[in-house]
Amino acid sequence: MKRASFPIFFLVGLAAVTLACGVGSGGSQAATVTALSQSIAATETARALPTNTSEIPPTTTPTPGVAVATVAAQATEQSQAIEATEVAQATTVAGDVAATEAALAPIKAELPAYGADPNQGRLGWIHPPATIFTEGFQQYNYAGEFLSTVARDFVLAADITWNTRFGTTGCGFVIRTDGNEEAFNQYMVIATRGAQGHVGFIIMQNGEVLDDEITDFYATGIDPLFEWQNDTTNRLVVVGRGNTFSIYTNGTKLGDVTPSVAFDRGFIAFVALNESGDTTCQYNNAWLWLLN
């Protein structure tokens, strides 16, 4: 399987925030952060998602065995056909018309909490439960069964349960990615256990992480329900409208991000980042709503 180190500058930024805010356990936390910063500073920025799913551990829900760039190109060139496919996929997930309405009911009930009108827009997909396992030094894996679904304005939600060896690993989303394996253009929203719970918004332009553009939210300090310990679950929601993204955990808004670089469309996947040891990210009750 083709592997790559993950966006290291988020961890460096998180380390700086941790020290500045005094979050953690004093001297031991500072020593850990310093050691981590030194170890990740020499690692190159991630340039490719794995495309050979044959070596992904059995617990992983892999993407279809199609090159990411090819999927993105097809999605761009065949948008009308894709829209029809999305509707068919949503119907297939739900079953028949009655089951579809039953599946949509909790989604439509949740949308107003994120400022979205349930009568505007349509279902992009309902994702079956997915588990991503990744191991090794600074690695990541991804999963997603609807890579042909192109998202512009959207609401994306999932319950994420994590178990990580180190706090500076995390689980989250890749959004509006263009699938260019040589030089990704995409956003990433990553929740991490580090410093008792943070969520970061990351920009990758032409395959490079814009380290001075990382937005970090101290989730535990904003969301009273945020759980940072192993084997706990948080609901992560991202709302994208134009070039502004709103990030929520457990129904609490952490804040808005308006990145300096605009990617107006792309597909979405789940991602697990690993600093060392191993990481498991479980995704449940996940869905994508496409806004008008």
Secondary structure by P-SEA (a helix, b strand, c coil): cccccccaaaaaaaaaaaaaacccccaaaaaaaaaaaaaacccccccccccccccccccccccccccaaaaaaaaaacaaaaaaaaaaaaaaaaccaaaaaaaaaaaaaaccccccccccccccccccbbbbbbbccccccccccccccccccbbbbbbccccccccccccccccccccccccccbbbbbbbccccbbbbbbbbcccccccccbbbbccccccccccccccbbbbbbbbbcccbbbbbccccccccccccccccbbbbbbbbbbcccbbbbbbcccbbbbcc
